[in-house]
């Protein structure tokens, strides 16, 4: 069940002076409150928040299912990113999984109906595209984290610094800067897809879950972003996890895919005119080594499958990859 977990109140003063305008944020599930004013924010007690609301100083502007965090466009130009539309995907354990269908950007420094900044408009369209998912839970158990595979959760080396699929992580930084725990205020969001199906086995049930996670580290549209970067990240890297749960047992299988880990590109505008261009192979050696060191550190032993075809460009890439991989 999708509950409205965040409420936003704006000061009732009619002035447009940003130094006098303030916003009160309420997390309804854990009864936390933040007061935002003059580019700063502080957590306040429930008693003080109720006093501010009952005194008529604040009026509710908007509520939403959850928050993605705080977007800072510039000095003192802060927006709360609020999830206002969702589609239910299913349930994993005690956590409800949702697809984001709409978001709103609420200014924390001025009262405005809709942001006029074109960057905000584009971001709103992007986040409402149906490619973003999050999980939420009203139970006492920890919410199922979609951004981390089940295998990673079961290892002692869960790697707290592995944020490859945590797309809204940067939106948590403003909260951390003011000593506020982001886990109380934001949900972790992934870009990709989530599919959940229930199988009935007599009086018992099993769940089959398919999660595809797109990494944000080297992402872009087709033809515009290809190959590898200096840090060893390949373009459009996707981790796909198949999870089967039955009673208290869980099985997880991971597959990963990405662009060929070499420095190459496909310039051109017209379809069919995108020819493959590669840099000298020796320039790719260090980045390729970084890439496979990272994969081994995260996934352990892996099997590499070359899916390139025999066309001119693909054949050249395939040959170059095999040569460099064998060094």
Helices and strands as residue ranges (DSSP letters): E 6-11, E 22-27, E 32-37, E 40-44, H 46-54, E 58-64, E 66-74, E 77-92, E 95-107, H 118-127, E 132-136, H 150-154, G 169-172, H 173-177, G 182-184, E 189-201, E 204-214, E 238-246, E 249-257, E 264-265, E 277-278, H 281-299, H 312-325
